[in-house]
């Protein structure tokens, strides 16, 4: 699409207005004669605005006359009109020509790789692997075999379930779906026990197949056999089976931390400096000294690639570095304030590791106060499904 627009600009085109009661007839005749009408826009029912190539203008005038319509040129666009306007400025025309030749050459290469994913996959690592397999910045598009790149990445990475690659303009769009970790699968015809994969107190046990070895209210440790993969009958004796059961238990998630009342922390002073670089493919031009005047600072890097059109990236980027000055400061917290902050921090950390927060049954906070510190422990009691299958070994 971009190259088509570029070609139209190079050849030249005009914006015309067609007015009359038979505009539909005009359009149908143009389509039948394979005359391309771009960016058509109707005004009322009697006026049509459209772009046509210079070479089609004479044909269009005849068609408009046959359709009893009037035609008027609104705008003239493209290189032929620019050259006509600046025919005395030969250097300008030459430079303009070189620019467009450069754009045509650049359009044959990939200058940006866009990773689209909802997972936490390391984008930079994936870009490096794509480069190793033939899809890198500066690679010629006709040399990139997307199917082979996809197959290679799928073989190299178990954490990717699906990957797709599209080349649009000078942009390579890589869509990734992360693979979910599969548990060890035991076939239904294999004999197995169910063991505890967590420490807790059994709240519910409903056995469909096998022999329950624990009861509600029992305390179990990780690795305890909950359901045996066998059945015993008076006349059949011991018969081994594939154990299945629904088991729920109260388990504990806890975090503990010691924090001191007097702490040395880093705070921003509010001062900052900005430095810029121009990246031209693998070449960098520093517009300022790279060293910061600050002794202690955080750096935020923002990179923006230059584009001509949508998905038409250039091998030129602007890198902005923001240095924010920081200083060390000694602060002393009251124990009550410190306790509140530490509890909130531990609760946030715990809630990230609990899958269903609605299953939290109870929260317990243990607190110890030292001379210049406090110790805080937060414990969540959570009702969860427990149990993992383990093959019966004879």
N, C-alpha and C positions, 0 to 999 in steps of 0.2 A: 504493500500500500504506500509506504514511504517512497520507494523508488518510482512508483507510478506518478505520485505527486511531483517528485523531483523532475521526472521526464517531461511532464506537462509544463513545468516552469521553464525548463531549458528550451522546449519547442515554442512556447508562447501560447497564450490563450486570451480570450476576451470575455467580459461579462456583458451579456446582452439582456434587453427587455423585449419580450414579444407580447404585443397587444392585439386583441381581436376576439371575435365571438367563437372562433374555431381553434382555440389553443390546443384542445385535446387532439384534434386532427393533425396539427403541427407536430405534436409529440409523437404520435403513432407513425407518421411518415419518417421522422428522424430515426426512430427505433428500427423501422423496416429497412432503412438504408444504412444501418449500423453506424449512425453518428452519435458519439458519446455526449450526453448532456449531463454535466456535473453540477452539484449543489443547486438543484432545482428548488424554486420557492414560488408559491402562488400568492398573488395578491388579488383578493376578490375572486372572480371566476374568469376574468378577461385578461389578466396580466400574468406573465410568467417570466421569472428571472432565472438565468442559467449561465454556466460557463461552457464555452466551446473552443476547440482548437482553431488556430489561425487557418490551417489548411481546409477546415470544414466551413469557414464563414461564407464563402461564395455559394456553396450548396445550400446552406441554411437560408440565405436570402431568397433563393428561388423557391424553396419549400414554403417559406413564409408568404411569398406572393401568391403561390397556388392555394394556400390555406386562407387567403384573404386576411392576413395579419400584417401588422406593421412591426418593423424590427429597428431597434436602436442600440448603439454601443454605449454601455455605461462606464466600463473600465477596460484598460489594456494592461495586461500583466505578462511577465516573463522576460527572458533574456533578450529576445529580438528587440523588444521595446526599450529595454535598458541600454542595449548597445546603440540603438538609434539615438537615444537621448544623450549618451556620453560618447558618441563616435569620435569626437575630437580629443577625448581623454583616453588615449591608447593604453597608457600604463595602468590606469584604473581598470579598463576592460580586461587587460591581460591578468592583472591580479585577481579580478573577479572570476575569470575563467579558471585560474589555478586553484582558487578556493573550492569551486564546484568539482573540479577534478579530484581534489583532496578528499572532499566529502564522499564522492563515489568510491574512492579507494578504501577509505575508512569503513564504509558500510559493508565491506566484505569480511570484516573481522569482528570478534567478540571483545567488547571493552567493559563489560559489566556482568557479574554473576549474581543473580537475585535468588536467595534461598527462601522458600515459603514453607513454613512448618509451624504447627502448634505445639511441638514437643521441645524439650530442652537439649536437643542435639547440638553439639559444638559446631557452629557454622564454619569457623575458620578451618577446623580439622577437615570438614567435609569438602571445603573449597580446595584444600591441598590435595585430597584424594582425587577429586575431579580432574585437577591439573595433571596428576600422575597418569591418569587414564585417557588424556587427550582433550579435556575441556578446560582450558585455562584462559586467562586474560591475554589478549593478543593473538589467540589462535584463529586461523582462517576458517570461516564457517564451512566452506565446502570440504575441509579436511576432517571435520568433526562427525564421527559416526555415533549418533546419540544412543542407538540400541546397544552398541558394544560398551559404551560408557555405563549405561544403566546396568547391564549384565555384570560388569566388573565390580561396580559398587555393591550390588546385591550379594555377590560372592564374598566380598571382603568384610561386609558388616552384617552382623546378626541382629543389630538393633533397628534395622530399617525394614519395614514390611513392604513398602512400595515407594518407588521413585520415578518421577517423570521429568523429562527435559524438553523445553520448547525454545527455539531460537526466534526471537522477534526483534527485528532491527539489528542493533549491535548488542542486544541484551539476551543473556541466557537465563531463562526462568526455570529454576529447579524446585519442583514440589516434592516434599518428603512426608511420608506417614511413618511414624515410629512403630516398631513391633512391640507388642506387649510380651512381657516375660512369661513363658509357658511353664507351668508346674510339671514336675515329673509325672508322667501318665502311666498308670498301671492298668493293664488290660483287664476287662471284666472277668475273664476266665482264669486270671492268676489269683492265687491265694494270698490274702494280705490282712494285716492287723491295722487298727487305727491307733496311732500314738499321739500324745499331747505335743503340740508345737509351741506351747506357752505354759507358764506357771500360773495357776489360778484355782478357784473353787468352782466345782461343777454345779451349775444351776439347772441344767436340763439335759437329759440323755434319752434319745429315742432311737433304738436300734432296729434297723430293717433286716439286717443279715449279720450273723455273728453272735458272740457272747459278750454281754456287758461285764466288764471287770471293775467298774467303779460305780458309785451311786451319787445321787444329788447330795450336795453338802461335803463331798470328799475334796480334800486338798490334793492337787496333783502337781508334779514337777514336769519340766520339759523332758520329753522322752518316755514318760509313763505310758504303758499300754492301756488304753481306755476300752477298746473293743477287740476281743480276740477273734482271729479269723478261723473260727471252728465252731461246730455245733456238736453237742453230745446227746445221744439218745440211748434209752434203756436197751433197745434191741439192735440199734445200728452202730453203737459205739461212737468213736470220735470221727467226725467228718469235717474236712477242711473246706472253707468257703472264702469268697471275696467279701470282706466286712464292709458294711455300709451303715451309716448312722448320722443323725443330726445331734450335734453336741454344742451346748452353750455354757460358757463359764465367765465368772467375774475375774478379770485380769487387771494387773496394775501397771500403770505407766508413771514413771517418776523422774524428776530432775532435781539435782541438788547443787548449790553453789555457795561459796563463801565470798563475801565482798567486804571491803574495808571502808570505813567512814571517810578517811582522807585519801583522795585519789588524784593522780596526775592525768589530766585529760587534754585533748587537743581541741581547740576551738578556732573557727574562722575569724580573721580580723576584719573582713569586709573588703580588703584590698585584693585586687586581681590584675593580671596582665594578660594580654592576648597576643599570640604570635601566629603567623600564617606561613604556610608552605604551598608551593605549587608542585603537584605530582604529575609528571608527564610519563605515563607508563611506568618504567622502572627508574626514572630519573627524578631527583628532587631539587627544587630551588628554594632555599630558605630566604624569606623576605626580611627576617629579623635574626638577631643573634639567638642561637639555640639555648644558651644558658640563661636561667632565670635569675633575677636580682634577689629573689626570696631564698632564705635558707631552708625553710620548711614550708612545703606547699603540696596541695593535691592538684593533679592535672586531669582535665577533661578534654578528650579529643573528639572533634566533630569533623567528619569527612563528607564532602559533597562532590559528586561527579557532575561535570558539565554535560548538558544534553541540548540537542538541536530540536528534536521532536520527541513525542512519547516513544519510549523504548529505543531511541537513537542516542546512545551514549558516546561521548568522545573520550579518548585516552588521556584526558586532562581532568584533574581534580584539585579542589582547594581543601587543604587541611587546616583547621583552626584548633589551636591549643589554648586552653584557658587555664592559667595557673592561679589557684586561689591560696593566698597566704594563710598559714595556720601557726598558732603559737601554743606552747604548753602552758597550762594553767592548773594550779593546785586548788582543788575545791574540797570542802568538808560538808558532808551530808549529815543531817540528823538521822538517828536510827529508825524513827518512824517513817520518814520519807524514803530512806534506803530500802526498808522492808517492803514498802508498797511498790517501788520500782522493780525490785528483784522478783517479787511474786508475779507481777505483770509480764516480765520478761520470760520467766520459766513457763508460765501458762501459755504464752504465745508459741514457745518452742514445742511444748507437749501437744498442743492442738494441731500442729502441722503433721505430727506423726500418727494421729488418731484418724481413721478413715471416716467414721460416722460419729459426729459430736453429739447426736441425739442419744447415743447409747451410753453416755457418761452417767453413771449412777450416783457417784459421790466424789467430792474433792476434799483432800486433807492437806493442811499446811503445818509442817513442823518448823519450829523457829527456835534458834539458840542465839543468845546475845553475849558476845565477848566484850573485852575491855575496849578494843578499837575496831571491832568487826562484828558482823552478824552472819549466821548461817541459816539459809532458808532451803527447805525441801518441800516441793509440791508433788502430791500423789493423786492421780486420777484413778478411780475404780470404774472400769468399763466392761459392759457385758458384750462379749464377742463370740463368734463361732470359732471353735478350735478343732484341731484334729488334722493329722496328715497320714496318708497311707504308707505302710511299710510292708514290703514283701515278707511272706513267711518263709524262713530259711529252715530247711530240714537237716 
